[in-house]
Amino acid sequence: MHDILIVDDEQISIDALKHGINWAECGIENIYSANNATEAFEIVNKTKIDIVICDIEMPGMNGLELMEALKKQYPNMQFVFLTGYAEFEYAQRAIQLGSCDYLVKPVDYEELKNAVTQLINKVADNEINDFFKANYNKYYDMWVEHLPAMREQFWQNAVSGRISPNHSNIKSLADRCSIPFDSEDEFVLIVIGMVEAEISDDIYVDDVVSYGLRNIATEMFFEEFDGVVIQDYEDNNVVIIYKDEHFDYEKLKNRCDDFIKACVGALNCRMRCYMSEVIKAQLIYKTYKQLISMDDENIEFDDHLLLQSRAEQTQKDVVRPPDFLEWTYLLEFGRKEELLSEIDQYINSFDGKAFPEEASEMLSASISIMVHQVIYKKGYSIVQIYGQKKLPKLPPLAHSAHAVKAWCENVITVFCDYLQSNMSADAESIKIVKQYINDNLDKEFSRADLAKLVYLNESYLSRLFKKDTGMSLSQYILLQRIELAKKLLLETEDKISSISQKVGYPSFSYFAKIFKKATGKTPQEYRG
């Protein structure tokens, strides 16, 4: 069955055509109508229209102009033109534009039926041709179709370090994906960090929001910048901007600010962007890791653009600062051996020489800030861990590699040992949150309510919960509600409306919709 659209500025003509012909005999299922080109566009953009019956003479855009515009978007759409004038030039132009027929008002209904029947056959032929083209040209089409995915995978591998960071290897793989690449090419990375969207009953809400972020990024960044937006193997969204002769770093910063505002307003989520300096391809993986570390560490700045520290691009004669963000991440999760190994590598980079005073002060200050920051996030106190109100101080004039290393090992070991002995605290927090959710499935509560329950920052709780369970708070809450509903449906004779209330859905119709989306069945069907 097919759908047609009748376009005429005279409603009486539309009504006559609608009711003067038995359209079902022609294989027509739905008949739509419009009084002008604007209304026609609205209908066509919402509905698959196969045939348009159109008056040529209309105010504004006439029928032929409408056909030209629609054919650009829908080349298989067929047209029949109607007019009160029989000038040959109209018919000639209609034929040139691909119209099947041209009828003069008042329309003979049998002629119109015959014309529509021919057009339906033409539509069917086009569909068959499209089918054969799609199947017999599938190998070429498959390559073209998968090219965007291949390019995305190239960049996914680049940012994840799966491509060896040397020019010849990167260029070889880029060539396979038809990505223009030169040794002098430069890029800017933008990591899009998203705090979990507001708690929702939609099991796919985080995926939908993440998809929305990428769509908005594509629309906003690539109007004036060249590049690509991808989702990496850890589900982080990354924008890669190619630097060209028109590139403007300040303009890109402003566009990032606009992007954040647009996403917060449109998607109702908290987010931030981390933007690198201009870098060569060989530094993509290292830079990506630094930006991800910034996001892992950030618990204060939502809805902001944060720039990669320029301090990393220091001169050789300037003391290199520790990798503060990565170290803090290791400390937060009690990964003592990895952290001490990183500190060893940093200290050994001075080749066993006496530590410059600047390096000694920088390292001790970094360790102190790291410890205080993690203590604050986890709700501990210095006295609990070290038995005193302040961290043990680096001994005066302790500038040898051995003395600095010993001090770091002491501070880190004491902290991580305490953390290990209290590692159950985070697990206990997750346990409390889960229990609260399970005990209150009939009530409404927010992520903020859950965070207050265990005295944690909302962002930290979201990350901790997902790390522990593999799902977001929203997904967990929905699954628990659905599981309880399934149990009540099978094990009790409670009314479905009553079960809806017990699992936190006052609206029965909304409960039915959510239940079917999650299980594929209505509550009635599930109960059997």
Secondary structure in CASP SS format (residue, H / E / C, confidence):
PFRMAT SS
TARGET T0000
AUTHOR 0000-0000-0000
METHOD secondary structure of the structure
MODEL  1
M C 1.00
H E 1.00
D E 1.00
I E 1.00
L E 1.00
I E 1.00
V E 1.00
D C 1.00
D C 1.00
E C 1.00
Q H 1.00
I H 1.00
S H 1.00
I H 1.00
D H 1.00
A H 1.00
L H 1.00
K H 1.00
H H 1.00
G H 1.00
I C 1.00
N C 1.00
W H 1.00
A H 1.00
E H 1.00
C H 1.00
G C 1.00
I E 1.00
E E 1.00
N E 1.00
I E 1.00
Y E 1.00
S E 1.00
A E 1.00
N C 1.00
N C 1.00
A H 1.00
T H 1.00
E H 1.00
A H 1.00
F H 1.00
E H 1.00
I H 1.00
V H 1.00
N H 1.00
K H 1.00
T C 1.00
K C 1.00
I C 1.00
D C 1.00
I E 1.00
V E 1.00
I E 1.00
C E 1.00
D E 1.00
I C 1.00
E C 1.00
M C 1.00
P C 1.00
G C 1.00
M C 1.00
N C 1.00
G H 1.00
L H 1.00
E H 1.00
L H 1.00
M H 1.00
E H 1.00
A H 1.00
L H 1.00
K H 1.00
K H 1.00
Q H 1.00
Y C 1.00
P C 1.00
N C 1.00
M C 1.00
Q E 1.00
F E 1.00
V E 1.00
F E 1.00
L E 1.00
T E 1.00
G C 1.00
Y C 1.00
A C 1.00
E C 1.00
F H 1.00
E H 1.00
Y H 1.00
A H 1.00
Q H 1.00
R H 1.00
A H 1.00
I H 1.00
Q H 1.00
L C 1.00
G C 1.00
S C 1.00
C C 1.00
D E 1.00
Y E 1.00
L E 1.00
V E 1.00
K C 1.00
P C 1.00
V C 1.00
D C 1.00
Y H 1.00
E H 1.00
E H 1.00
L H 1.00
K H 1.00
N H 1.00
A H 1.00
V H 1.00
T H 1.00
Q H 1.00
L H 1.00
I H 1.00
N H 1.00
K H 1.00
V H 1.00
A H 1.00
D H 1.00
N H 1.00
E H 1.00
I H 1.00
N H 1.00
D H 1.00
F H 1.00
F H 1.00
K H 1.00
A H 1.00
N H 1.00
Y H 1.00
N C 1.00
K H 1.00
Y H 1.00
Y H 1.00
D H 1.00
M H 1.00
W H 1.00
V H 1.00
E H 1.00
H H 1.00
L H 1.00
P H 1.00
A H 1.00
M H 1.00
R H 1.00
E H 1.00
Q H 1.00
F H 1.00
W H 1.00
Q H 1.00
N H 1.00
A H 1.00
V H 1.00
S C 1.00
G C 1.00
R C 1.00
I C 1.00
S C 1.00
P C 1.00
N C 1.00
H H 1.00
S H 1.00
N H 1.00
I H 1.00
K H 1.00
S H 1.00
L H 1.00
A H 1.00
D H 1.00
R H 1.00
C C 1.00
S C 1.00
I C 1.00
P C 1.00
F C 1.00
D C 1.00
S C 1.00
E C 1.00
D C 1.00
E E 1.00
F E 1.00
V E 1.00
L E 1.00
I E 1.00
V E 1.00
I E 1.00
G E 1.00
M E 1.00
V E 1.00
E C 1.00
A C 1.00
E C 1.00
I C 1.00
S C 1.00
D C 1.00
D C 1.00
I C 1.00
Y C 1.00
V H 1.00
D H 1.00
D H 1.00
V H 1.00
V H 1.00
S H 1.00
Y H 1.00
G H 1.00
L H 1.00
R H 1.00
N H 1.00
I H 1.00
A H 1.00
T H 1.00
E H 1.00
M H 1.00
F H 1.00
F C 1.00
E C 1.00
E C 1.00
F C 1.00
D E 1.00
G E 1.00
V E 1.00
V E 1.00
I E 1.00
Q E 1.00
D C 1.00
Y C 1.00
E C 1.00
D C 1.00
N C 1.00
N E 1.00
V E 1.00
V E 1.00
I E 1.00
I E 1.00
Y E 1.00
K C 1.00
D C 1.00
E C 1.00
H C 1.00
F C 1.00
D C 1.00
Y H 1.00
E H 1.00
K H 1.00
L H 1.00
K H 1.00
N H 1.00
R H 1.00
C H 1.00
D H 1.00
D H 1.00
F H 1.00
I H 1.00
K H 1.00
A H 1.00
C H 1.00
V H 1.00
G H 1.00
A H 1.00
L H 1.00
N C 1.00
C C 1.00
R E 1.00
M E 1.00
R E 1.00
C E 1.00
Y E 1.00
M E 1.00
S C 1.00
E C 1.00
V C 1.00
I E 1.00
K E 1.00
A H 1.00
Q H 1.00
L H 1.00
I H 1.00
Y H 1.00
K H 1.00
T H 1.00
Y H 1.00
K H 1.00
Q H 1.00
L H 1.00
I H 1.00
S H 1.00
M H 1.00
D H 1.00
D H 1.00
E H 1.00
N C 1.00
I C 1.00
E C 1.00
F C 1.00
D C 1.00
D C 1.00
H C 1.00
L E 1.00
L E 1.00
L E 1.00
Q C 1.00
S C 1.00
R H 1.00
A H 1.00
E H 1.00
Q C 1.00
T C 1.00
Q C 1.00
K C 1.00
D C 1.00
V C 1.00
V C 1.00
R C 1.00
P C 1.00
P C 1.00
D C 1.00
F H 1.00
L H 1.00
E H 1.00
W H 1.00
T H 1.00
Y H 1.00
L H 1.00
L H 1.00
E H 1.00
F C 1.00
G C 1.00
R C 1.00
K H 1.00
E H 1.00
E H 1.00
L H 1.00
L H 1.00
S H 1.00
E H 1.00
I H 1.00
D H 1.00
Q H 1.00
Y H 1.00
I H 1.00
N H 1.00
S C 1.00
F C 1.00
D C 1.00
G C 1.00
K C 1.00
A C 1.00
F C 1.00
P C 1.00
E H 1.00
E H 1.00
A H 1.00
S H 1.00
E H 1.00
M H 1.00
L H 1.00
S H 1.00
A H 1.00
S H 1.00
I H 1.00
S H 1.00
I H 1.00
M H 1.00
V H 1.00
H H 1.00
Q H 1.00
V H 1.00
I H 1.00
Y H 1.00
K H 1.00
K H 1.00
G C 1.00
Y C 1.00
S C 1.00
I H 1.00
V H 1.00
Q H 1.00
I H 1.00
Y H 1.00
G C 1.00
Q C 1.00
K C 1.00
K C 1.00
L C 1.00
P C 1.00
K C 1.00
L C 1.00
P C 1.00
P C 1.00
L C 1.00
A C 1.00
H C 1.00
S C 1.00
A H 1.00
H H 1.00
A H 1.00
V H 1.00
K H 1.00
A H 1.00
W H 1.00
C H 1.00
E H 1.00
N H 1.00
V H 1.00
I H 1.00
T H 1.00
V H 1.00
F H 1.00
C H 1.00
D H 1.00
Y H 1.00
L H 1.00
Q H 1.00
S H 1.00
N C 1.00
M C 1.00
S H 1.00
A H 1.00
D H 1.00
A H 1.00
E H 1.00
S H 1.00
I H 1.00
K H 1.00
I H 1.00
V H 1.00
K H 1.00
Q H 1.00
Y H 1.00
I H 1.00
N H 1.00
D H 1.00
N C 1.00
L C 1.00
D C 1.00
K C 1.00
E C 1.00
F C 1.00
S C 1.00
R H 1.00
A H 1.00
D H 1.00
L H 1.00
A H 1.00
K H 1.00
L H 1.00
V C 1.00
Y C 1.00
L C 1.00
N C 1.00
E H 1.00
S H 1.00
Y H 1.00
L H 1.00
S H 1.00
R H 1.00
L H 1.00
F H 1.00
K H 1.00
K H 1.00
D H 1.00
T H 1.00
G C 1.00
M C 1.00
S C 1.00
L H 1.00
S H 1.00
Q H 1.00
Y H 1.00
I H 1.00
L H 1.00
L H 1.00
Q H 1.00
R H 1.00
I H 1.00
E H 1.00
L H 1.00
A H 1.00
K H 1.00
K H 1.00
L H 1.00
L H 1.00
L H 1.00
E H 1.00
T C 1.00
E C 1.00
D C 1.00
K C 1.00
I H 1.00
S H 1.00
S H 1.00
I H 1.00
S H 1.00
Q H 1.00
K H 1.00
V C 1.00
G C 1.00
Y C 1.00
P C 1.00
S C 1.00
F H 1.00
S H 1.00
Y H 1.00
F H 1.00
A H 1.00
K H 1.00
I H 1.00
F H 1.00
K H 1.00
K H 1.00
A H 1.00
T H 1.00
G C 1.00
K C 1.00
T C 1.00
P H 1.00
Q H 1.00
E H 1.00
Y H 1.00
R H 1.00
G C 1.00
END
